[in-house]
């Protein structure tokens, strides 16, 4: 009989202890501050991808007229193709920032004959000049 009374008392004490633990846990949850701040993972930038001539032209058209944008595009693309798309000794990271850095006012002209666009296509003079430039690059 004494053993049964002791077992019942142990069961009662365990129940009280569980209730107290639950109350303590509830209080700790309400008061708790995260132990380690959650870190937001930085989005990795994709590696630099050379822009196409059309992308450069489209971006330049936002700042310049069509014929001025064409002149700018030719010089910008030729310059960075020759330099391996590097800025100084470092690989270029953002070509649009490089476009913004160039002084676009030097390309704003009122009359340039060889850089006309008609119906969305280069005229024959501009096409011939691009062809000649391409031949020059492939020769040496």
Order of alpha helices (4+ residues) and beta strands (2+ residues): alpha-alpha-alpha-beta-beta-alpha-beta-beta-alpha
